[in-house]
């Protein structure tokens, strides 16, 4: 399990996500620990096994 810090796309606060890199690429919704709004989380693994985590609000295109 990896712990990744991201900025909430709504309130801008830094939150920590627990990410299981062994599960491969993932898409899920997790509520912000500060403002409780739903963040769409994308987890992608690169060819070297590095994690790339992005959080976005539901209004992002």
C-alpha positions as CSV (number, residue, x, y, z in Angstrom):
1,X,0.0,0.0,0.0
2,X,1.3,3.4,-1.0
3,X,0.2,6.7,0.6
4,X,0.0,9.5,-1.9
5,X,-0.7,13.2,-1.2
6,X,-2.9,15.1,-3.6
7,X,-4.7,18.4,-3.6
8,X,-8.5,18.3,-3.4
9,X,-9.8,19.9,-6.7
10,X,-12.6,21.6,-4.7
11,X,-11.0,23.0,-1.5
12,X,-7.4,22.8,-2.4
13,X,-6.3,21.1,0.8
14,X,-3.7,18.4,0.7
15,X,-5.2,15.0,1.5
16,X,-3.6,11.6,1.7
17,X,-4.9,8.6,-0.3
18,X,-4.0,4.9,0.4
19,X,-3.3,3.4,-3.1
20,X,-2.8,-0.3,-3.8
21,X,-0.4,-0.2,-6.8
22,X,-0.6,-4.0,-7.2
23,X,-4.2,-3.6,-8.4
24,X,-3.1,-1.9,-11.7
25,X,-4.8,1.0,-13.3
26,X,-7.8,2.2,-11.3
27,X,-10.7,4.7,-11.4
28,X,-12.8,5.3,-8.3
29,X,-14.5,8.0,-6.2
30,X,-13.3,9.0,-2.8
31,X,-14.6,11.8,-0.6
32,X,-12.3,14.6,0.4
33,X,-11.2,14.2,4.1
34,X,-11.6,18.0,4.6
35,X,-14.6,19.2,2.6
36,X,-16.3,15.8,2.0
37,X,-16.9,16.4,-1.7
38,X,-16.5,13.4,-4.1
39,X,-13.1,13.3,-5.9
40,X,-12.7,11.2,-9.1
41,X,-9.4,9.4,-8.5
42,X,-7.4,8.0,-11.4
43,X,-4.4,5.7,-10.7
44,X,-2.1,4.7,-13.5
45,X,1.0,2.7,-13.5
46,X,3.8,3.5,-15.9
47,X,6.1,0.9,-17.6
48,X,8.5,1.0,-14.7
49,X,5.7,0.5,-12.1
50,X,5.6,4.1,-11.0
51,X,2.3,5.4,-9.7
52,X,0.6,8.4,-11.2
53,X,-2.4,9.6,-9.2
54,X,-4.8,12.3,-10.2
55,X,-7.8,13.7,-8.4
56,X,-10.4,15.7,-10.3
57,X,-13.9,17.1,-9.7
58,X,-16.9,15.8,-11.6
59,X,-17.0,19.0,-13.7
60,X,-13.6,18.4,-15.3
61,X,-13.8,17.4,-18.9
